[in-house]
Amino acid sequence: MARNIRKGDEVIVIAGDHKDSKGKVLQVLREKNRVLVEGVNLRKKHERKSQDNPQGSIVERESPIHYSNVKLAEKEG
């Protein structure tokens, strides 16, 4: 990756459906050149019934976005 985006950094989405959204980087997927940003690119996922979740459910989770669509937010102060 050309940029130095790391886990925990505050980023702004600069392209795509979630443009101008801010969030914290939860995970960096270096092999795929993607980042997981908190609260951005949410997808609904159906969960199977299990002991922990006897009813099953639909959960919203973040999906990774390409690192070229984000930039580091400038630190205030």
mmCIF file of the N, C-alpha and C atoms, coordinates in Angstrom:
data_MODEL
# 
_entry.id   MODEL 
# 
loop_
_atom_site.group_PDB 
_atom_site.id 
_atom_site.type_symbol 
_atom_site.label_atom_id 
_atom_site.label_alt_id 
_atom_site.label_comp_id 
_atom_site.label_asym_id 
_atom_site.label_entity_id 
_atom_site.label_seq_id 
_atom_site.pdbx_PDB_ins_code 
_atom_site.Cartn_x 
_atom_site.Cartn_y 
_atom_site.Cartn_z 
_atom_site.occupancy 
_atom_site.B_iso_or_equiv 
_atom_site.pdbx_formal_charge 
_atom_site.auth_seq_id 
_atom_site.auth_comp_id 
_atom_site.auth_asym_id 
_atom_site.auth_atom_id 
_atom_site.pdbx_PDB_model_num 
ATOM 1   N N  . MET A 1 1  ? 0.835   -1.191  0.000  1.00 0.00 ? 1  MET A N  1 
ATOM 2   C CA . MET A 1 1  ? 0.000   0.000   0.000  1.00 0.00 ? 1  MET A CA 1 
ATOM 3   C C  . MET A 1 1  ? 0.868   1.239   0.000  1.00 0.00 ? 1  MET A C  1 
ATOM 4   N N  . ALA A 1 2  ? 0.489   2.172   -0.791 1.00 0.00 ? 2  ALA A N  1 
ATOM 5   C CA . ALA A 1 2  ? 1.276   3.390   -0.902 1.00 0.00 ? 2  ALA A CA 1 
ATOM 6   C C  . ALA A 1 2  ? 1.069   4.288   0.312  1.00 0.00 ? 2  ALA A C  1 
ATOM 7   N N  . ARG A 1 3  ? -0.115  4.240   0.891  1.00 0.00 ? 3  ARG A N  1 
ATOM 8   C CA . ARG A 1 3  ? -0.419  5.125   2.013  1.00 0.00 ? 3  ARG A CA 1 
ATOM 9   C C  . ARG A 1 3  ? -0.121  4.451   3.340  1.00 0.00 ? 3  ARG A C  1 
ATOM 10  N N  . ASN A 1 4  ? 0.050   5.246   4.342  1.00 0.00 ? 4  ASN A N  1 
ATOM 11  C CA . ASN A 1 4  ? 0.313   4.713   5.666  1.00 0.00 ? 4  ASN A CA 1 
ATOM 12  C C  . ASN A 1 4  ? -0.948  4.756   6.512  1.00 0.00 ? 4  ASN A C  1 
ATOM 13  N N  . ILE A 1 5  ? -1.966  4.047   6.107  1.00 0.00 ? 5  ILE A N  1 
ATOM 14  C CA . ILE A 1 5  ? -3.200  3.964   6.861  1.00 0.00 ? 5  ILE A CA 1 
ATOM 15  C C  . ILE A 1 5  ? -3.068  2.776   7.798  1.00 0.00 ? 5  ILE A C  1 
ATOM 16  N N  . ARG A 1 6  ? -3.293  3.033   9.081  1.00 0.00 ? 6  ARG A N  1 
ATOM 17  C CA . ARG A 1 6  ? -3.131  1.988   10.079 1.00 0.00 ? 6  ARG A CA 1 
ATOM 18  C C  . ARG A 1 6  ? -4.405  1.819   10.886 1.00 0.00 ? 6  ARG A C  1 
ATOM 19  N N  . LYS A 1 7  ? -4.501  0.704   11.554 1.00 0.00 ? 7  LYS A N  1 
ATOM 20  C CA . LYS A 1 7  ? -5.623  0.430   12.435 1.00 0.00 ? 7  LYS A CA 1 
ATOM 21  C C  . LYS A 1 7  ? -5.701  1.514   13.505 1.00 0.00 ? 7  LYS A C  1 
ATOM 22  N N  . GLY A 1 8  ? -6.901  2.049   13.720 1.00 0.00 ? 8  GLY A N  1 
ATOM 23  C CA . GLY A 1 8  ? -7.087  3.089   14.728 1.00 0.00 ? 8  GLY A CA 1 
ATOM 24  C C  . GLY A 1 8  ? -7.039  4.504   14.176 1.00 0.00 ? 8  GLY A C  1 
ATOM 25  N N  . ASP A 1 9  ? -6.586  4.688   12.935 1.00 0.00 ? 9  ASP A N  1 
ATOM 26  C CA . ASP A 1 9  ? -6.532  6.020   12.326 1.00 0.00 ? 9  ASP A CA 1 
ATOM 27  C C  . ASP A 1 9  ? -7.938  6.523   12.014 1.00 0.00 ? 9  ASP A C  1 
ATOM 28  N N  . GLU A 1 10 ? -8.127  7.827   12.091 1.00 0.00 ? 10 GLU A N  1 
ATOM 29  C CA . GLU A 1 10 ? -9.383  8.467   11.704 1.00 0.00 ? 10 GLU A CA 1 
ATOM 30  C C  . GLU A 1 10 ? -9.289  8.806   10.219 1.00 0.00 ? 10 GLU A C  1 
ATOM 31  N N  . VAL A 1 11 ? -10.280 8.335   9.426  1.00 0.00 ? 11 VAL A N  1 
ATOM 32  C CA . VAL A 1 11 ? -10.249 8.566   7.982  1.00 0.00 ? 11 VAL A CA 1 
ATOM 33  C C  . VAL A 1 11 ? -11.557 9.174   7.500  1.00 0.00 ? 11 VAL A C  1 
ATOM 34  N N  . ILE A 1 12 ? -11.497 9.786   6.305  1.00 0.00 ? 12 ILE A N  1 
ATOM 35  C CA . ILE A 1 12 ? -12.668 10.343  5.638  1.00 0.00 ? 12 ILE A CA 1 
ATOM 36  C C  . ILE A 1 12 ? -12.803 9.624   4.297  1.00 0.00 ? 12 ILE A C  1 
ATOM 37  N N  . VAL A 1 13 ? -14.026 9.204   3.976  1.00 0.00 ? 13 VAL A N  1 
ATOM 38  C CA . VAL A 1 13 ? -14.279 8.551   2.692  1.00 0.00 ? 13 VAL A CA 1 
ATOM 39  C C  . VAL A 1 13 ? -14.392 9.646   1.633  1.00 0.00 ? 13 VAL A C  1 
ATOM 40  N N  . ILE A 1 14 ? -13.630 9.519   0.535  1.00 0.00 ? 14 ILE A N  1 
ATOM 41  C CA . ILE A 1 14 ? -13.593 10.572  -0.486 1.00 0.00 ? 14 ILE A CA 1 
ATOM 42  C C  . ILE A 1 14 ? -14.281 10.182  -1.783 1.00 0.00 ? 14 ILE A C  1 
ATOM 43  N N  . ALA A 1 15 ? -14.753 8.924   -1.887 1.00 0.00 ? 15 ALA A N  1 
ATOM 44  C CA . ALA A 1 15 ? -15.423 8.490   -3.111 1.00 0.00 ? 15 ALA A CA 1 
ATOM 45  C C  . ALA A 1 15 ? -16.433 7.394   -2.788 1.00 0.00 ? 15 ALA A C  1 
ATOM 46  N N  . GLY A 1 16 ? -17.437 7.283   -3.648 1.00 0.00 ? 16 GLY A N  1 
ATOM 47  C CA . GLY A 1 16 ? -18.413 6.216   -3.492 1.00 0.00 ? 16 GLY A CA 1 
ATOM 48  C C  . GLY A 1 16 ? -19.680 6.670   -2.787 1.00 0.00 ? 16 GLY A C  1 
ATOM 49  N N  . ASP A 1 17 ? -20.530 5.696   -2.447 1.00 0.00 ? 17 ASP A N  1 
ATOM 50  C CA . ASP A 1 17 ? -21.823 5.977   -1.833 1.00 0.00 ? 17 ASP A CA 1 
ATOM 51  C C  . ASP A 1 17 ? -21.711 6.630   -0.458 1.00 0.00 ? 17 ASP A C  1 
ATOM 52  N N  . HIS A 1 18 ? -20.620 6.392   0.230  1.00 0.00 ? 18 HIS A N  1 
ATOM 53  C CA . HIS A 1 18 ? -20.454 6.896   1.593  1.00 0.00 ? 18 HIS A CA 1 
ATOM 54  C C  . HIS A 1 18 ? -19.504 8.087   1.648  1.00 0.00 ? 18 HIS A C  1 
ATOM 55  N N  . LYS A 1 19 ? -19.446 8.853   0.577  1.00 0.00 ? 19 LYS A N  1 
ATOM 56  C CA . LYS A 1 19 ? -18.558 10.002  0.486  1.00 0.00 ? 19 LYS A CA 1 
ATOM 57  C C  . LYS A 1 19 ? -18.809 10.970  1.637  1.00 0.00 ? 19 LYS A C  1 
ATOM 58  N N  . ASP A 1 20 ? -17.750 11.549  2.185  1.00 0.00 ? 20 ASP A N  1 
ATOM 59  C CA . ASP A 1 20 ? -17.761 12.509  3.288  1.00 0.00 ? 20 ASP A CA 1 
ATOM 60  C C  . ASP A 1 20 ? -18.089 11.877  4.640  1.00 0.00 ? 20 ASP A C  1 
ATOM 61  N N  . SER A 1 21 ? -18.115 10.560  4.734  1.00 0.00 ? 21 SER A N  1 
ATOM 62  C CA . SER A 1 21 ? -18.315 9.897   6.021  1.00 0.00 ? 21 SER A CA 1 
ATOM 63  C C  . SER A 1 21 ? -16.978 9.790   6.736  1.00 0.00 ? 21 SER A C  1 
ATOM 64  N N  . LYS A 1 22 ? -17.015 9.945   8.062  1.00 0.00 ? 22 LYS A N  1 
ATOM 65  C CA . LYS A 1 22 ? -15.812 9.801   8.875  1.00 0.00 ? 22 LYS A CA 1 
ATOM 66  C C  . LYS A 1 22 ? -15.924 8.542   9.704  1.00 0.00 ? 22 LYS A C  1 
ATOM 67  N N  . GLY A 1 23 ? -14.789 7.937   9.996  1.00 0.00 ? 23 GLY A N  1 
ATOM 68  C CA . GLY A 1 23 ? -14.798 6.758   10.844 1.00 0.00 ? 23 GLY A CA 1 
ATOM 69  C C  . GLY A 1 23 ? -13.395 6.328   11.199 1.00 0.00 ? 23 GLY A C  1 
ATOM 70  N N  . LYS A 1 24 ? -13.322 5.393   12.139 1.00 0.00 ? 24 LYS A N  1 
ATOM 71  C CA . LYS A 1 24 ? -12.045 4.869   12.592 1.00 0.00 ? 24 LYS A CA 1 
ATOM 72  C C  . LYS A 1 24 ? -11.771 3.560   11.858 1.00 0.00 ? 24 LYS A C  1 
ATOM 73  N N  . VAL A 1 25 ? -10.523 3.334   11.485 1.00 0.00 ? 25 VAL A N  1 
ATOM 74  C CA . VAL A 1 25 ? -10.139 2.115   10.787 1.00 0.00 ? 25 VAL A CA 1 
ATOM 75  C C  . VAL A 1 25 ? -10.131 0.967   11.796 1.00 0.00 ? 25 VAL A C  1 
ATOM 76  N N  . LEU A 1 26 ? -10.943 -0.066  11.510 1.00 0.00 ? 26 LEU A N  1 
ATOM 77  C CA . LEU A 1 26 ? -11.020 -1.226  12.390 1.00 0.00 ? 26 LEU A CA 1 
ATOM 78  C C  . LEU A 1 26 ? -10.011 -2.299  12.001 1.00 0.00 ? 26 LEU A C  1 
ATOM 79  N N  . GLN A 1 27 ? -9.754  -2.407  10.688 1.00 0.00 ? 27 GLN A N  1 
ATOM 80  C CA . GLN A 1 27 ? -8.856  -3.448  10.199 1.00 0.00 ? 27 GLN A CA 1 
ATOM 81  C C  . GLN A 1 27 ? -8.290  -3.031  8.848  1.00 0.00 ? 27 GLN A C  1 
ATOM 82  N N  . VAL A 1 28 ? -7.057  -3.430  8.582  1.00 0.00 ? 28 VAL A N  1 
ATOM 83  C CA . VAL A 1 28 ? -6.427  -3.173  7.288  1.00 0.00 ? 28 VAL A CA 1 
ATOM 84  C C  . VAL A 1 28 ? -6.149  -4.515  6.639  1.00 0.00 ? 28 VAL A C  1 
ATOM 85  N N  . LEU A 1 29 ? -6.681  -4.723  5.434  1.00 0.00 ? 29 LEU A N  1 
ATOM 86  C CA . LEU A 1 29 ? -6.476  -5.960  4.684  1.00 0.00 ? 29 LEU A CA 1 
ATOM 87  C C  . LEU A 1 29 ? -5.446  -5.669  3.592  1.00 0.00 ? 29 LEU A C  1 
ATOM 88  N N  . ARG A 1 30 ? -4.183  -5.835  3.903  1.00 0.00 ? 30 ARG A N  1 
ATOM 89  C CA . ARG A 1 30 ? -3.098  -5.441  3.001  1.00 0.00 ? 30 ARG A CA 1 
ATOM 90  C C  . ARG A 1 30 ? -3.078  -6.236  1.700  1.00 0.00 ? 30 ARG A C  1 
ATOM 91  N N  . GLU A 1 31 ? -3.376  -7.549  1.761  1.00 0.00 ? 31 GLU A N  1 
ATOM 92  C CA . GLU A 1 31 ? -3.312  -8.364  0.537  1.00 0.00 ? 31 GLU A CA 1 
ATOM 93  C C  . GLU A 1 31 ? -4.342  -7.917  -0.493 1.00 0.00 ? 31 GLU A C  1 
ATOM 94  N N  . LYS A 1 32 ? -5.489  -7.415  0.000  1.00 0.00 ? 32 LYS A N  1 
ATOM 95  C CA . LYS A 1 32 ? -6.569  -7.005  -0.896 1.00 0.00 ? 32 LYS A CA 1 
ATOM 96  C C  . LYS A 1 32 ? -6.644  -5.497  -1.086 1.00 0.00 ? 32 LYS A C  1 
ATOM 97  N N  . ASN A 1 33 ? -5.741  -4.736  -0.463 1.00 0.00 ? 33 ASN A N  1 
ATOM 98  C CA . ASN A 1 33 ? -5.704  -3.271  -0.552 1.00 0.00 ? 33 ASN A CA 1 
ATOM 99  C C  . ASN A 1 33 ? -7.015  -2.645  -0.093 1.00 0.00 ? 33 ASN A C  1 
ATOM 100 N N  . ARG A 1 34 ? -7.563  -3.149  1.005  1.00 0.00 ? 34 ARG A N  1 
ATOM 101 C CA . ARG A 1 34 ? -8.838  -2.667  1.506  1.00 0.00 ? 34 ARG A CA 1 
ATOM 102 C C  . ARG A 1 34 ? -8.755  -2.351  2.991  1.00 0.00 ? 34 ARG A C  1 
ATOM 103 N N  . VAL A 1 35 ? -9.657  -1.489  3.436  1.00 0.00 ? 35 VAL A N  1 
ATOM 104 C CA . VAL A 1 35 ? -9.739  -1.148  4.857  1.00 0.00 ? 35 VAL A CA 1 
ATOM 105 C C  . VAL A 1 35 ? -11.183 -1.292  5.330  1.00 0.00 ? 35 VAL A C  1 
ATOM 106 N N  . LEU A 1 36 ? -11.336 -1.598  6.606  1.00 0.00 ? 36 LEU A N  1 
ATOM 107 C CA . LEU A 1 36 ? -12.641 -1.721  7.237  1.00 0.00 ? 36 LEU A CA 1 
ATOM 108 C C  . LEU A 1 36 ? -12.815 -0.485  8.111  1.00 0.00 ? 36 LEU A C  1 
ATOM 109 N N  . VAL A 1 37 ? -13.821 0.346   7.787  1.00 0.00 ? 37 VAL A N  1 
ATOM 110 C CA . VAL A 1 37 ? -14.034 1.609   8.489  1.00 0.00 ? 37 VAL A CA 1 
ATOM 111 C C  . VAL A 1 37 ? -15.322 1.519   9.309  1.00 0.00 ? 37 VAL A C  1 
ATOM 112 N N  . GLU A 1 38 ? -15.230 1.936   10.569 1.00 0.00 ? 38 GLU A N  1 
ATOM 113 C CA . GLU A 1 38 ? -16.354 1.858   11.495 1.00 0.00 ? 38 GLU A CA 1 
ATOM 114 C C  . GLU A 1 38 ? -17.535 2.705   11.014 1.00 0.00 ? 38 GLU A C  1 
ATOM 115 N N  . GLY A 1 39 ? -18.711 2.082   10.872 1.00 0.00 ? 39 GLY A N  1 
ATOM 116 C CA . GLY A 1 39 ? -19.923 2.786   10.502 1.00 0.00 ? 39 GLY A CA 1 
ATOM 117 C C  . GLY A 1 39 ? -20.062 3.115   9.026  1.00 0.00 ? 39 GLY A C  1 
ATOM 118 N N  . VAL A 1 40 ? -19.154 2.620   8.189  1.00 0.00 ? 40 VAL A N  1 
ATOM 119 C CA . VAL A 1 40 ? -19.182 2.919   6.755  1.00 0.00 ? 40 VAL A CA 1 
ATOM 120 C C  . VAL A 1 40 ? -19.368 1.620   5.982  1.00 0.00 ? 40 VAL A C  1 
ATOM 121 N N  . ASN A 1 41 ? -20.163 1.674   4.911  1.00 0.00 ? 41 ASN A N  1 
ATOM 122 C CA . ASN A 1 41 ? -20.404 0.534   4.031  1.00 0.00 ? 41 ASN A CA 1 
ATOM 123 C C  . ASN A 1 41 ? -21.030 -0.643  4.788  1.00 0.00 ? 41 ASN A C  1 
ATOM 124 N N  . LEU A 1 42 ? -22.113 -0.365  5.506  1.00 0.00 ? 42 LEU A N  1 
ATOM 125 C CA . LEU A 1 42 ? -22.789 -1.404  6.282  1.00 0.00 ? 42 LEU A CA 1 
ATOM 126 C C  . LEU A 1 42 ? -23.586 -2.325  5.370  1.00 0.00 ? 42 LEU A C  1 
ATOM 127 N N  . ARG A 1 43 ? -23.506 -3.616  5.633  1.00 0.00 ? 43 ARG A N  1 
ATOM 128 C CA . ARG A 1 43 ? -24.238 -4.642  4.891  1.00 0.00 ? 43 ARG A CA 1 
ATOM 129 C C  . ARG A 1 43 ? -25.007 -5.488  5.895  1.00 0.00 ? 43 ARG A C  1 
ATOM 130 N N  . LYS A 1 44 ? -26.164 -5.994  5.470  1.00 0.00 ? 44 LYS A N  1 
ATOM 131 C CA . LYS A 1 44 ? -26.945 -6.871  6.339  1.00 0.00 ? 44 LYS A CA 1 
ATOM 132 C C  . LYS A 1 44 ? -26.509 -8.313  6.112  1.00 0.00 ? 44 LYS A C  1 
ATOM 133 N N  . LYS A 1 45 ? -26.294 -9.031  7.216  1.00 0.00 ? 45 LYS A N  1 
ATOM 134 C CA . LYS A 1 45 ? -25.852 -10.420 7.140  1.00 0.00 ? 45 LYS A CA 1 
ATOM 135 C C  . LYS A 1 45 ? -26.812 -11.277 7.950  1.00 0.00 ? 45 LYS A C  1 
ATOM 136 N N  . HIS A 1 46 ? -27.284 -12.353 7.363  1.00 0.00 ? 46 HIS A N  1 
ATOM 137 C CA . HIS A 1 46 ? -28.181 -13.270 8.059  1.00 0.00 ? 46 HIS A CA 1 
ATOM 138 C C  . HIS A 1 46 ? -27.342 -14.239 8.877  1.00 0.00 ? 46 HIS A C  1 
ATOM 139 N N  . GLU A 1 47 ? -27.670 -14.359 10.163 1.00 0.00 ? 47 GLU A N  1 
ATOM 140 C CA . GLU A 1 47 ? -26.945 -15.277 11.025 1.00 0.00 ? 47 GLU A CA 1 
ATOM 141 C C  . GLU A 1 47 ? -27.784 -16.508 11.297 1.00 0.00 ? 47 GLU A C  1 
ATOM 142 N N  . ARG A 1 48 ? -27.143 -17.638 11.273 1.00 0.00 ? 48 ARG A N  1 
ATOM 143 C CA . ARG A 1 48 ? -27.776 -18.920 11.485 1.00 0.00 ? 48 ARG A CA 1 
ATOM 144 C C  . ARG A 1 48 ? -28.123 -19.102 12.960 1.00 0.00 ? 48 ARG A C  1 
ATOM 145 N N  . LYS A 1 49 ? -29.093 -19.950 13.252 1.00 0.00 ? 49 LYS A N  1 
ATOM 146 C CA . LYS A 1 49 ? -29.433 -20.270 14.642 1.00 0.00 ? 49 LYS A CA 1 
ATOM 147 C C  . LYS A 1 49 ? -28.263 -20.977 15.293 1.00 0.00 ? 49 LYS A C  1 
ATOM 148 N N  . SER A 1 50 ? -28.012 -20.640 16.564 1.00 0.00 ? 50 SER A N  1 
ATOM 149 C CA . SER A 1 50 ? -26.937 -21.284 17.309 1.00 0.00 ? 50 SER A CA 1 
ATOM 150 C C  . SER A 1 50 ? -27.282 -21.221 18.790 1.00 0.00 ? 50 SER A C  1 
ATOM 151 N N  . GLN A 1 51 ? -26.424 -21.768 19.634 1.00 0.00 ? 51 GLN A N  1 
ATOM 152 C CA . GLN A 1 51 ? -26.668 -21.703 21.075 1.00 0.00 ? 51 GLN A CA 1 
ATOM 153 C C  . GLN A 1 51 ? -26.640 -20.260 21.567 1.00 0.00 ? 51 GLN A C  1 
ATOM 154 N N  . ASP A 1 52 ? -25.720 -19.489 21.049 1.00 0.00 ? 52 ASP A N  1 
ATOM 155 C CA . ASP A 1 52 ? -25.619 -18.080 21.445 1.00 0.00 ? 52 ASP A CA 1 
ATOM 156 C C  . ASP A 1 52 ? -26.784 -17.265 20.898 1.00 0.00 ? 52 ASP A C  1 
ATOM 157 N N  . ASN A 1 53 ? -27.294 -17.644 19.756 1.00 0.00 ? 53 ASN A N  1 
ATOM 158 C CA . ASN A 1 53 ? -28.341 -16.902 19.079 1.00 0.00 ? 53 ASN A CA 1 
ATOM 159 C C  . ASN A 1 53 ? -29.455 -17.875 18.660 1.00 0.00 ? 53 ASN A C  1 
ATOM 160 N N  . PRO A 1 54 ? -30.325 -18.301 19.610 1.00 0.00 ? 54 PRO A N  1 
ATOM 161 C CA . PRO A 1 54 ? -31.293 -19.356 19.309 1.00 0.00 ? 54 PRO A CA 1 
ATOM 162 C C  . PRO A 1 54 ? -32.332 -18.985 18.254 1.00 0.00 ? 54 PRO A C  1 
ATOM 163 N N  . GLN A 1 55 ? -32.622 -17.706 18.062 1.00 0.00 ? 55 GLN A N  1 
ATOM 164 C CA . GLN A 1 55 ? -33.623 -17.293 17.089 1.00 0.00 ? 55 GLN A CA 1 
ATOM 165 C C  . GLN A 1 55 ? -33.034 -17.073 15.696 1.00 0.00 ? 55 GLN A C  1 
ATOM 166 N N  . GLY A 1 56 ? -31.737 -16.858 15.618 1.00 0.00 ? 56 GLY A N  1 
ATOM 167 C CA . GLY A 1 56 ? -31.146 -16.419 14.366 1.00 0.00 ? 56 GLY A CA 1 
ATOM 168 C C  . GLY A 1 56 ? -31.461 -14.932 14.231 1.00 0.00 ? 56 GLY A C  1 
ATOM 169 N N  . SER A 1 57 ? -30.780 -14.221 13.367 1.00 0.00 ? 57 SER A N  1 
ATOM 170 C CA . SER A 1 57 ? -31.050 -12.789 13.242 1.00 0.00 ? 57 SER A CA 1 
ATOM 171 C C  . SER A 1 57 ? -30.399 -12.218 11.998 1.00 0.00 ? 57 SER A C  1 
ATOM 172 N N  . ILE A 1 58 ? -30.690 -10.949 11.786 1.00 0.00 ? 58 ILE A N  1 
ATOM 173 C CA . ILE A 1 58 ? -30.057 -10.196 10.705 1.00 0.00 ? 58 ILE A CA 1 
ATOM 174 C C  . ILE A 1 58 ? -29.221 -9.116  11.371 1.00 0.00 ? 58 ILE A C  1 
ATOM 175 N N  . VAL A 1 59 ? -27.933 -9.098  11.077 1.00 0.00 ? 59 VAL A N  1 
ATOM 176 C CA . VAL A 1 59 ? -27.023 -8.135  11.697 1.00 0.00 ? 59 VAL A CA 1 
ATOM 177 C C  . VAL A 1 59 ? -26.412 -7.248  10.635 1.00 0.00 ? 59 VAL A C  1 
ATOM 178 N N  . GLU A 1 60 ? -26.133 -6.004  10.996 1.00 0.00 ? 60 GLU A N  1 
ATOM 179 C CA . GLU A 1 60 ? -25.436 -5.099  10.078 1.00 0.00 ? 60 GLU A CA 1 
ATOM 180 C C  . GLU A 1 60 ? -23.955 -5.119  10.423 1.00 0.00 ? 60 GLU A C  1 
ATOM 181 N N  . ARG A 1 61 ? -23.135 -5.324  9.406  1.00 0.00 ? 61 ARG A N  1 
ATOM 182 C CA . ARG A 1 61 ? -21.684 -5.351  9.586  1.00 0.00 ? 61 ARG A CA 1 
ATOM 183 C C  . ARG A 1 61 ? -21.024 -4.468  8.545  1.00 0.00 ? 61 ARG A C  1 
ATOM 184 N N  . GLU A 1 62 ? -19.836 -3.991  8.888  1.00 0.00 ? 62 GLU A N  1 
ATOM 185 C CA . GLU A 1 62 ? -19.077 -3.188  7.945  1.00 0.00 ? 62 GLU A CA 1 
ATOM 186 C C  . GLU A 1 62 ? -18.450 -4.095  6.888  1.00 0.00 ? 62 GLU A C  1 
ATOM 187 N N  . SER A 1 63 ? -18.413 -3.615  5.671  1.00 0.00 ? 63 SER A N  1 
ATOM 188 C CA . SER A 1 63 ? -17.709 -4.300  4.591  1.00 0.00 ? 63 SER A CA 1 
ATOM 189 C C  . SER A 1 63 ? -16.486 -3.465  4.231  1.00 0.00 ? 63 SER A C  1 
ATOM 190 N N  . PRO A 1 64 ? -15.421 -4.124  3.777  1.00 0.00 ? 64 PRO A N  1 
ATOM 191 C CA . PRO A 1 64 ? -14.214 -3.370  3.440  1.00 0.00 ? 64 PRO A CA 1 
ATOM 192 C C  . PRO A 1 64 ? -14.397 -2.503  2.192  1.00 0.00 ? 64 PRO A C  1 
ATOM 193 N N  . ILE A 1 65 ? -13.681 -1.377  2.161  1.00 0.00 ? 65 ILE A N  1 
ATOM 194 C CA . ILE A 1 65 ? -13.660 -0.518  0.978  1.00 0.00 ? 65 ILE A CA 1 
ATOM 195 C C  . ILE A 1 65 ? -12.207 -0.333  0.550  1.00 0.00 ? 65 ILE A C  1 
ATOM 196 N N  . HIS A 1 66 ? -12.005 -0.013  -0.704 1.00 0.00 ? 66 HIS A N  1 
ATOM 197 C CA . HIS A 1 66 ? -10.650 0.133   -1.235 1.00 0.00 ? 66 HIS A CA 1 
ATOM 198 C C  . HIS A 1 66 ? -9.954  1.319   -0.568 1.00 0.00 ? 66 HIS A C  1 
ATOM 199 N N  . TYR A 1 67 ? -8.676  1.145   -0.268 1.00 0.00 ? 67 TYR A N  1 
ATOM 200 C CA . TYR A 1 67 ? -7.947  2.185   0.458  1.00 0.00 ? 67 TYR A CA 1 
ATOM 201 C C  . TYR A 1 67 ? -7.813  3.483   -0.333 1.00 0.00 ? 67 TYR A C  1 
ATOM 202 N N  . SER A 1 68 ? -7.960  3.430   -1.656 1.00 0.00 ? 68 SER A N  1 
ATOM 203 C CA . SER A 1 68 ? -7.861  4.647   -2.452 1.00 0.00 ? 68 SER A CA 1 
ATOM 204 C C  . SER A 1 68 ? -9.083  5.539   -2.282 1.00 0.00 ? 68 SER A C  1 
ATOM 205 N N  . ASN A 1 69 ? -10.151 5.002   -1.686 1.00 0.00 ? 69 ASN A N  1 
ATOM 206 C CA . ASN A 1 69 ? -11.368 5.786   -1.471 1.00 0.00 ? 69 ASN A CA 1 
ATOM 207 C C  . ASN A 1 69 ? -11.390 6.466   -0.109 1.00 0.00 ? 69 ASN A C  1 
ATOM 208 N N  . VAL A 1 70 ? -10.309 6.369   0.644  1.00 0.00 ? 70 VAL A N  1 
ATOM 209 C CA . VAL A 1 70 ? -10.233 7.038   1.937  1.00 0.00 ? 70 VAL A CA 1 
ATOM 210 C C  . VAL A 1 70 ? -8.969  7.879   2.038  1.00 0.00 ? 70 VAL A C  1 
ATOM 211 N N  . LYS A 1 71 ? -9.031  8.894   2.895  1.00 0.00 ? 71 LYS A N  1 
ATOM 212 C CA . LYS A 1 71 ? -7.819  9.656   3.195  1.00 0.00 ? 71 LYS A CA 1 
ATOM 213 C C  . LYS A 1 71 ? -7.784  9.911   4.694  1.00 0.00 ? 71 LYS A C  1 
ATOM 214 N N  . LEU A 1 72 ? -6.600  10.105  5.208  1.00 0.00 ? 72 LEU A N  1 
ATOM 215 C CA . LEU A 1 72 ? -6.448  10.365  6.630  1.00 0.00 ? 72 LEU A CA 1 
ATOM 216 C C  . LEU A 1 72 ? -7.099  11.701  6.987  1.00 0.00 ? 72 LEU A C  1 
ATOM 217 N N  . ALA A 1 73 ? -7.838  11.721  8.083  1.00 0.00 ? 73 ALA A N  1 
ATOM 218 C CA . ALA A 1 73 ? -8.449  12.969  8.544  1.00 0.00 ? 73 ALA A CA 1 
ATOM 219 C C  . ALA A 1 73 ? -7.366  13.773  9.236  1.00 0.00 ? 73 ALA A C  1 
ATOM 220 N N  . GLU A 1 74 ? -7.381  15.072  8.997  1.00 0.00 ? 74 GLU A N  1 
ATOM 221 C CA . GLU A 1 74 ? -6.389  15.941  9.623  1.00 0.00 ? 74 GLU A CA 1 
ATOM 222 C C  . GLU A 1 74 ? -6.711  16.090  11.100 1.00 0.00 ? 74 GLU A C  1 
ATOM 223 N N  . LYS A 1 75 ? -5.684  16.033  11.916 1.00 0.00 ? 75 LYS A N  1 
ATOM 224 C CA . LYS A 1 75 ? -5.883  16.141  13.350 1.00 0.00 ? 75 LYS A CA 1 
ATOM 225 C C  . LYS A 1 75 ? -6.138  17.600  13.731 1.00 0.00 ? 75 LYS A C  1 
ATOM 226 N N  . GLU A 1 76 ? -7.159  17.781  14.561 1.00 0.00 ? 76 GLU A N  1 
ATOM 227 C CA . GLU A 1 76 ? -7.506  19.132  15.012 1.00 0.00 ? 76 GLU A CA 1 
ATOM 228 C C  . GLU A 1 76 ? -6.743  19.418  16.301 1.00 0.00 ? 76 GLU A C  1 
ATOM 229 N N  . GLY A 1 77 ? -6.328  20.648  16.444 1.00 0.00 ? 77 GLY A N  1 
ATOM 230 C CA . GLY A 1 77 ? -5.694  21.017  17.702 1.00 0.00 ? 77 GLY A CA 1 
ATOM 231 C C  . GLY A 1 77 ? -4.397  21.605  17.587 1.00 0.00 ? 77 GLY A C  1 
# 
